[in-house]
Amino acid sequence: MLNIILFGPPGSGKGTQAVKIAEEFNLLHISTGDLLRNEVKTLTPLGVEAKKFMDKGELVPDEVMIGMISNNIDEYAGKVKGIIFDGFPRTIPQAEALDKLLEFKQTSITKVIALEVDEEEIVERILLRGKSSGRSDDNDEATIRRRFNVYQRETSPVANHYQQQDKFISVKGIGEIEEIFEQLKSAIEVLV
Ligand code: AMP
């Protein structure tokens, strides 16, 4: 399997690029943000609980996220060509759990590709997205900055975790969508 983690801060373009990559390489796209928003929309107990964290720009607890990913991997591993993870893992315990879950399915992460975008660009982009996304966490600058701080504190160590496995690369996440996609495509083509 070709298993890619698309990494980077909120608003770095992971969702947009993951959809294009999934289509290009015929991969299953797993976005934990989308999965959670679906739970929120359908008012499941998990969704009601998760919403409290999402609205504040905080991370949903690891146990919840790991359970959610575990169900997906159980269902799809071996049946798809590969997976593109978007928004997961976001903490070291999530990364360790993901490595174990994949190992159990006799596969592993092939590469982690980070989109590099600075904080001011992030805030500007998410506020713009908020005008049409309908996401409450996209409309308040303080919440956006909290999400960026949470990323720096809890998520950026995940980069080191995969650097130690020699699986981490990054590309510049500023520019035209197609231009960034071409760079991601070249980085992935050599892995196929
Ligand atoms: P996203 O759409 O990826 O920006 O995610 C939106 C929100 O969902 C985040 O701000 C978190 O509250 C929550 N979330 C998504 N993925 C995760 C994850 N892997 N771990 C914890 N919380 C998550």
Residues whose N, C-alpha, C, O or C-beta is under 5 A from the ligand:
A	BS01	AMP	P10 T32 G33 D34 L36 F53 M54 G57 E58 L59 V60 M65 G87 F88 P89 R90
